[in-house]
Amino acid sequence: MKIVMICAVVAVLVGAGTVYYLTEPYSNGAEWDQGYPINKTDTPVIVVSDKLDQETLASYLENCTENVTVQNKMPSPTERTIIIIDGEWSGINDLKLNALLLSGVPVLCIGSSEVLDEERTGLNRSAFVEGAEVYGIHYKQTRDVVFCYSAVADDLKSAIERSYDWADRVGEPMFVHMSGSSMDFIKPDRKSMYVFFDVKCDDYGWMRGMTTYTQITTDFSYQDPEVHITGTYTYGTHFRLQTLPNIGKSTAAMYVETSFTNDEQRLMDFGPLYIDGDRDGKIFVSGGPMPQWSYNGYGITTIPKSSSDNSIFMSGDFCSWNDIDISRKYDRPITVEPGKGSIPYGTKGYSGIDVYGIKFCEQKSRINVTYETFEVKCVVEWLDK
């Protein structure tokens, strides 16, 4: 098996709720061609750079907007404006960046996630896929919710187009239109972060995701003969990984692996446990402090794999592997939604790495079958201050 590491989060279809703008069914059985279209909405874009010229940026955004301005200074907050920062620009002012985000302006950055990290933005939260062409961040102050985005495509123009589309929608009140208990993140004692990625997997298709991290204020205590753990916060994670194969391709497996990047965090809950997709149609998951959710499991066999200490309670790692029945025809993009709960102790905040993978399949005949696996790595940082 060839592992293609894409060192590089867009919306997904979920069981308990539906992400606002990705609702079209497959066009032909288990096939999806090119994903959702880019809409031209002519929202004003201000590009901050001293290297990128107006003509080049206008050509990158020609399918999105004709209202593009390039300038060599940090802009002031403006309603219904998208800010794009050249990651190589040396004049970035962190205080002005924070003011833009607090005003609700979506900010994109070309080629650098460091410009939008948790400390420079002052938001204390960030989660980005390594090596993406374009990153994005948006903040809803009224609900204390951070939205992060990473885009990987065949070329910078395509990545900018998709990032524009995300930024143009993320400011809408109903961008994330969830139903039922999934809206629990708006409670006053909970802070949340939504992490989106949109990744082109060569000519096999797309990998997309939307993961929700929720912090809950609660005093807890755990004790066994060897360890006594106490803390103030628990963290719930609701993963949503979606595969969209191109015509002639299918999906053989999907997986999510997570690990902590310091030794003072523990896995307290995870799911789902073993699921046989031939018998279990609806999969119900509880991610510890997260509310319960469900998703369609037909044709999906789920195994919480143990590798080293993976998927062991009170360990540091979690792995959910999902075998997909390639003989079935799915009327919508396939989505898996594992979850976990974790507790930090002796340290402040949450620090981890999430790996998302899809194993695509191309079956030209009964004996001529090829597989290719694509992975992305998302670095998550949440500071408690």
C-alpha positions in Angstrom: 0.0 0.0 0.0 1.3 3.4 -0.9 0.8 6.1 1.7 0.7 9.5 0.2 1.4 12.1 2.9 -0.3 15.4 2.0 1.4 17.9 4.2 -1.1 20.4 3.7 -11.2 21.6 7.3 -14.9 21.8 4.1 -18.3 21.0 5.2 -19.7 17.5 5.7 -22.9 15.7 5.8 -23.7 14.5 9.3 -26.3 12.3 10.9 -27.5 14.5 13.8 -27.4 17.6 11.7 -26.5 18.9 8.3 -23.8 21.3 7.4 -25.4 24.2 5.5 -24.0 24.0 2.0 -23.0 20.4 1.2 -26.3 18.6 0.7 -26.3 17.4 -2.9 -26.5 13.6 -3.4 -24.1 11.7 -5.5 -24.7 12.1 -9.2 -24.3 8.4 -10.1 -24.4 5.8 -7.3 -21.1 5.9 -5.4 -19.6 8.6 -7.6 -19.1 12.3 -7.0 -17.5 14.5 -9.6 -15.4 17.5 -8.5 -17.4 18.4 -5.4 -19.4 21.5 -4.9 -19.1 24.5 -7.4 -17.5 27.9 -6.6 -20.1 30.7 -6.4 -19.3 34.2 -7.6 -20.7 36.5 -5.0 -18.5 39.6 -5.5 -17.7 40.0 -1.8 -14.9 42.6 -1.4 -11.5 41.2 -0.9 -8.5 43.1 0.6 -5.1 41.4 0.0 -2.2 42.5 2.2 1.1 42.0 0.4 4.1 43.7 -1.0 4.9 40.9 -3.5 1.6 39.7 -5.0 0.4 42.0 -7.7 -3.1 43.1 -8.5 -3.4 41.4 -11.8 -2.3 38.0 -10.4 -4.7 38.2 -7.5 -7.6 39.3 -9.7 -7.0 36.2 -11.9 -7.0 33.9 -8.9 -10.3 35.3 -7.8 -12.0 35.8 -11.1 -14.6 33.1 -10.4 -15.4 34.6 -7.0 -15.3 38.3 -7.1 -14.2 41.3 -9.2 -13.8 43.5 -6.1 -10.1 42.9 -5.2 -7.8 45.4 -3.6 -4.1 44.9 -2.9 -2.4 47.0 -0.3 0.8 47.1 1.8 -0.8 47.7 5.3 -3.1 46.0 7.7 -6.7 47.1 7.0 -9.3 48.3 9.5 -12.4 46.2 10.2 -14.9 46.4 7.4 -18.3 44.7 7.1 -18.7 41.9 4.5 -15.0 42.0 3.6 -12.6 39.1 3.3 -9.0 39.7 4.3 -6.2 37.7 2.6 -2.7 38.1 4.1 0.4 37.0 2.2 2.2 34.8 4.6 5.6 36.2 3.5 4.6 39.8 4.3 6.7 41.2 7.1 4.4 43.9 8.3 1.8 41.8 10.1 0.6 43.5 13.2 -0.8 41.0 15.8 -2.9 43.7 17.6 -4.6 44.7 14.3 -5.1 41.1 13.4 -6.8 40.5 16.7 -9.0 43.6 16.1 -10.1 42.3 12.7 -11.0 38.9 14.1 -12.9 40.4 17.1 -14.9 42.4 14.6 -16.1 39.2 12.9 -14.0 39.6 9.7 -12.8 36.3 8.2 -9.1 36.3 7.6 -7.2 34.0 5.1 -3.5 33.5 4.9 -1.5 32.2 2.0 1.2 29.7 2.8 1.5 30.1 6.6 -0.5 28.9 9.5 1.8 30.6 12.0 0.3 34.0 11.2 -3.0 32.6 12.5 -1.9 30.6 15.4 -3.5 30.7 18.8 -1.1 33.2 20.4 -0.8 35.7 17.5 -4.5 36.0 17.0 -5.2 36.2 20.8 -8.0 33.7 20.4 -6.0 31.0 22.3 -7.3 28.3 19.9 -6.1 27.0 16.5 -6.1 23.8 14.5 -4.6 23.7 11.0 -3.5 21.0 8.6 0.2 21.0 8.0 1.5 22.3 4.7 -1.8 23.7 3.2 -1.7 26.3 0.5 -4.2 28.6 2.3 -5.4 28.8 5.9 -8.4 30.6 7.3 -9.8 31.7 10.6 -13.1 33.4 11.8 -14.3 34.2 15.3 -17.9 34.6 16.5 -17.4 36.6 19.7 -21.1 36.3 20.8 -20.7 32.5 21.2 -16.9 32.4 21.7 -16.5 30.0 18.8 -13.4 29.8 16.6 -13.6 28.5 13.0 -10.3 27.2 11.4 -9.8 26.2 7.8 -7.1 24.5 5.6 -7.2 24.2 1.8 -5.2 21.8 -0.3 -5.7 21.7 -4.1 -3.8 21.1 -7.3 -2.8 24.8 -7.6 -2.9 28.0 -5.6 -5.8 29.4 -7.7 -8.0 26.5 -6.8 -7.0 26.7 -3.1 -7.8 30.4 -3.0 -11.1 29.9 -4.7 -12.2 27.3 -2.1 -10.9 29.4 0.7 -12.9 32.4 -0.5 -16.0 30.3 -0.7 -15.5 29.1 2.9 -14.7 32.7 4.1 -17.7 34.1 2.3 -20.1 31.6 3.9 -18.6 31.4 7.4 -19.9 34.9 8.2 -23.5 33.8 7.5 -25.6 33.3 10.6 -26.6 29.8 9.5 -23.2 28.6 8.2 -23.2 25.7 10.6 -26.9 24.8 10.8 -27.0 22.0 13.3 -30.0 20.5 15.0 -30.8 18.8 18.3 -28.1 18.3 21.0 -25.3 19.2 18.7 -26.1 22.9 19.4 -25.1 22.4 23.0 -21.8 24.2 22.4 -23.6 27.6 22.7 -24.1 27.0 26.5 -22.4 29.8 28.5 -19.9 27.3 30.2 -18.7 25.9 26.9 -16.1 27.2 24.4 -15.9 25.6 20.9 -13.7 25.4 17.9 -14.7 24.1 14.4 -12.0 22.8 12.2 -12.5 22.4 8.5 -10.3 21.0 5.8 -10.7 20.5 2.0 -8.1 18.3 0.4 -7.7 17.2 -3.3 -6.5 13.7 -3.4 -4.9 13.6 -6.9 -7.5 12.2 -9.4 -9.1 9.9 -6.8 -11.4 12.6 -5.3 -11.7 14.8 -2.3 -11.2 14.4 1.5 -13.2 16.8 3.6 -13.8 17.2 7.3 -15.4 19.2 10.0 -14.3 18.5 13.6 -15.8 20.1 16.6 -13.8 20.6 19.8 -15.7 21.6 22.9 -14.3 22.7 26.3 -16.5 22.1 29.3 -15.8 23.7 32.7 -16.1 21.0 35.3 -14.0 19.7 38.2 -13.1 16.1 37.9 -11.1 13.5 39.8 -9.8 10.1 38.7 -7.9 7.7 40.9 -6.5 4.2 40.6 -3.7 2.5 42.4 -1.0 4.2 40.2 -2.4 7.6 39.3 -4.5 10.4 40.8 -5.8 12.9 38.2 -7.7 16.1 39.0 -8.5 19.0 36.6 -10.8 21.9 35.8 -11.7 21.2 32.1 -12.8 18.3 30.0 -12.6 18.3 26.2 -15.0 16.6 23.8 -14.2 16.0 20.1 -16.7 15.2 17.4 -14.9 14.1 14.2 -16.6 14.2 10.8 -14.5 12.8 8.0 -16.0 12.7 4.5 -14.9 11.0 1.3 -16.0 12.1 -2.2 -14.5 9.8 -4.8 -14.4 10.9 -8.4 -16.2 9.0 -11.2 -14.7 5.5 -11.6 -13.2 5.5 -8.1 -14.6 4.3 -4.7 -13.6 4.3 -1.1 -12.2 1.2 0.7 -11.4 2.6 4.1 -11.4 5.7 6.2 -9.7 6.3 9.5 -9.1 8.9 12.2 -6.1 8.7 14.6 -5.4 11.1 17.4 -2.5 11.5 19.9 -1.6 14.1 22.6 1.6 16.1 22.3 2.3 16.2 26.0 2.1 13.5 28.7 -0.4 15.3 30.9 -3.5 14.4 29.0 -5.6 11.3 29.1 -8.3 9.6 26.9 -11.4 9.3 29.0 -14.0 8.1 26.4 -14.1 7.2 22.7 -16.5 5.6 20.2 -17.9 4.0 18.4 -16.8 0.5 19.4 -17.0 -2.4 16.9 -19.8 -1.8 14.4 -20.9 -4.3 11.7 -22.4 -2.3 8.9 -24.5 -5.2 7.7 -26.4 -5.3 10.9 -26.1 -1.9 12.5 -27.7 0.9 10.4 -27.6 3.8 12.8 -24.4 4.4 14.8 -24.7 6.3 18.1 -21.6 7.9 19.6 -20.9 9.8 22.8 -17.7 11.7 22.9 -17.4 12.0 26.7 -18.5 15.5 27.5 -20.0 16.0 24.0 -23.7 15.3 23.5 -24.6 12.1 21.8 -24.9 12.0 18.0 -25.6 9.4 15.3 -24.8 8.7 11.7 -25.6 6.2 9.0 -23.4 3.1 9.2 -24.7 0.9 6.4 -21.8 -0.7 4.6 -19.3 0.5 7.2 -17.4 -1.8 9.6 -15.9 0.2 12.4 -13.0 -1.1 14.5 -11.2 0.9 17.3 -7.8 -0.4 16.5 -5.2 -1.1 19.2 -1.7 -0.2 18.1 0.7 0.5 20.9 -1.7 2.2 23.3 -4.2 3.3 20.8 -7.9 3.3 21.8 -7.3 2.3 25.4 -9.0 4.2 28.2 -6.8 6.5 30.2 -4.1 6.2 27.5 -3.0 9.0 25.2 -4.1 7.8 21.8 -7.2 6.9 19.8 -7.7 5.2 16.4 -11.0 4.5 14.6 -10.7 2.4 11.5 -13.6 2.0 9.1 -13.7 -0.6 6.3 -16.1 0.5 3.5 -18.0 -2.0 1.4 -17.0 -1.0 -2.1 -19.7 -3.2 -3.7 -22.5 -0.9 -2.4 -23.8 2.2 -4.1 -24.1 5.1 -1.8 -26.6 7.9 -2.6 -24.6 10.5 -0.6 -21.0 11.1 0.3 -19.8 8.7 2.9 -19.2 10.2 6.3 -17.8 8.6 9.5 -18.1 10.4 12.9 -16.0 9.0 15.7 -15.6 10.9 18.9 -13.6 11.1 22.0 -13.4 12.8 25.4 -10.2 13.8 27.1 -8.9 15.4 30.3 -5.8 17.4 30.8 -4.1 17.5 34.2 -1.0 19.2 35.6 -1.0 21.4 32.5 -3.3 24.0 31.0 -5.1 23.4 27.7 -5.3 20.8 25.0 -2.5 19.9 22.7 -2.7 17.1 20.1 -2.3 15.8 16.6 -5.2 14.4 14.5 -4.5 12.3 11.5 -7.2 11.8 8.9 -6.9 9.1 6.2 -8.8 7.8 3.2 -8.0 4.6 1.2 -9.3 5.1 -2.3 -9.9 2.2 -4.7 -10.0 2.0 -8.5 -11.4 -1.3 -9.9 -10.8 -1.6 -13.6 -11.6 -5.3 -13.7 -12.1 -8.2 -11.2 -8.3 -8.7 -11.0 -7.1 -5.2 -11.8 -7.7 -3.3 -8.5 -5.5 -0.5 -7.2 -5.5 1.3 -3.9 -4.0 4.5 -2.8 -4.1 6.1 0.7 -4.0 9.8 1.5 -3.4 11.3 4.9 -3.5 14.8 6.4 -2.2 15.8 9.8 -3.9 18.5 11.8 -2.1 20.2 14.7 -4.5 21.3 17.5 -3.6 23.8 20.2 -6.0 25.2 22.9 -4.5 27.4 25.6 -6.4 28.0 28.8 -5.8 31.6 29.9 
